[in-house]
Amino acid sequence: MPAGSGPHAEMIGDATAEAKQRSEERRERVLRHPDLASQLTAMPGPYRDPRTWNGYVPPSHDAYNRPNDSPRRAVLVRLCAEALRRDSMAAAEADYDDPQETP
């Protein structure tokens, strides 16, 4: 069987595509909020332009299960969580039916 083929290669390809999709979603979510996007330029190891961030957030632990406690990761996690919180709140508010508006 040629290198790079078979069930393991397919699983790795699928996992890579899923990780890329999640990164793109995180990036779009943070960039929708200008105040959060601007914080990308003020964090440790800053981005010169928020649009250059690809949405990647380093894992919480390394291959040896040691925690990743880098300040950069902490900021990215906080920004992504806040963007998700805001988007979730906006979606909930959009779905809300005000009982006072019932005809």
N, C-alpha and C positions, 0 to 999 in steps of 0.2 A: 504494500500500500504506500503510495507516495507521501512524503512529508507534507503536513498541512491538510490532510484529508482524514476522513473517518468521523466517528461519533464525537470524539473529544474536540476535534477542530470545529465541528459544527456547534457544539456547546459553547466553546470559547467565543466563536463568532457571534452567537446569539447574546451571550453575556456582554460582550463589547458593545453591540448595537443597543442593548437596553441601557447600559451605563451612559452611552453617548446621548440617548434620548432623555434620560433623567437630568443630565447636565444641561442640555439645551432648555429643558423646562425650567430648571432652577434659574438659569441665566435670564430668560425672558421674564420670569416672575419678579426677580430683583430689579431688573432694568425698568420695569413698569412703574417703579416708585423712585422718582428722582432723588429724594432725600436718602434712600438706601443706596442707590447707585453711586451717589457722590461719596459715600463712605468707603467705597472700594479704592478711592484715591488717597485716603487718609490712613489706611490700615498698615500694619507691618508688612514690608515688602510690597508697597502700593502699586496699583495699576495706574499708568499715566492717563489712561482713558478707560472709563468703566466698561465700554463696549468691547475692550480687548479681553475681558475675563470670559472664559469659555464655559463657566458654570461648574467647573470641577471643584469639589470639596474633598480634601484628603481624608482618608479613612480614620476612624476613631482609634484604631489599633494597628500596629505594624504586623509583619509576618510572624513575629515572635510573641505576639499578643501584648506588647508593651503599649501603654496608652500614648496617643499622640496629643500632647498638651501644648502644641505650638500656638502662640498668640494669633498667628495668621488663620489657622483653622478655626479657632474660637470666634474670630470676627466673622468669617464666612458662614459658620453655623448660625450665629446670631442673626445675620442679615437674611439668610434663607428662611429661618424660622419666622422672622417678623414679616417677611413678604408673604409667606404662606398664611400666616394668621390674618393679615389684612385682606388677602384675596378670599379667604374662607368667610370672613365677616361680611365682605361685600356680597358674596354669593348668598349667604343666609339672609341678608337684608333684602336682596332682590326677590327672594322666594317668599318673603314674609307676606302673609295676607292679614291686613289690619281688620279686626272684627268690627271696627267702627264704620268701615266702608261697605258693609254688606247692605244691599238694597232692601 
